[in-house]
Amino acid sequence: MSPRCLEKLAAYLDQGPAAHGWVEGQVWTASRVAPLIGRRFHVSYSVSGATRLMHRLAFTPQMPARRAAERDEQAVTAWTEVTWA
């Protein structure tokens, strides 16, 4: 992809998956980015190719932009200290 296309892809990724048809609250995964590239740029990328592009653009697949509102910090701490240990 050209540098201009990579800039556009980064802008699309910044908009989030919901702006491109996925359910609100979803995160980018390589399996979502690959068809996005196909739809927007008419180029076919594999999931592994989409992963490499995401890393090149400093995006990590499956990392939410913010923590869930339902997150229970006490449960997370207890799990980390007791169960995981």
N, C-alpha and C positions, 0 to 999 in steps of 0.2 A: 504494500500500500504506500502511496505517496505521503510525504510529510503533511500535505494539506488534508488528505483523507484521515490521517491519524489524528490531526487536530479536531476534525469533525467527529470522529469516533469518541474521542475524549469528552467532547461536549455532550454527545448523546449519553455517554455513561454517567456524566455528572447529573443529567436530568433524572436518572433513576429508572428502574424497570417499569414502574407504573406508567410513566410517560410514553412507553412504547408497547403497551398492551398487556403487561403482566399485572397480577393482583397487587394492590397497594400493600406495602410492607415487605415485599419480596426483595431479595438481594440479587446482585449480578452473579451469575455463574457462567462458566465457559460455555455450557450448553444453551444458555440464553443469548450470549454475546455472538456466537457463531451465526444463528439465523438473523440476528439484528444486522450483522455485517452483510449478509446476503441480501436482505431487504433494502438496505440503505445504499449499498455500494455495488450491488449486482456482481459480487465476487463470492466464491465458495471457499469457506474456511472450515477446517476440521475443528473439533473441540480442543485438541492439543494446540493447534495453530492459534485459536482464539485465546487460549491461556497464555501463550507466549506474547501475543499482542497486548493483553491486559497487563502483564508484568512489565512490558516495555513502556507502557503508559502509567506505570506506578499504581495500577489497580490490582487488588487482590480478590480473586473470586471468593464468593461466599462469606464476605466480611460485611456485616451490617454497618451502616453509617452511624447508627445510634443504638443504644441499648433499648430493649423492649420495656415498655411502661409497666408490664406485668412482672418484671423481674423482682424476685424476692431475695434481697441481699443477705438476709440471715440464713436462708436455705442454701444459698451458694457458699457462704462461709462455712456452714456446718458440713456440707458435702466435701469441700476442699480439705478441711482439717480432719474430718473423721473418716468418711467413706474412701476418699481418694488416697489418703495417707496409708 
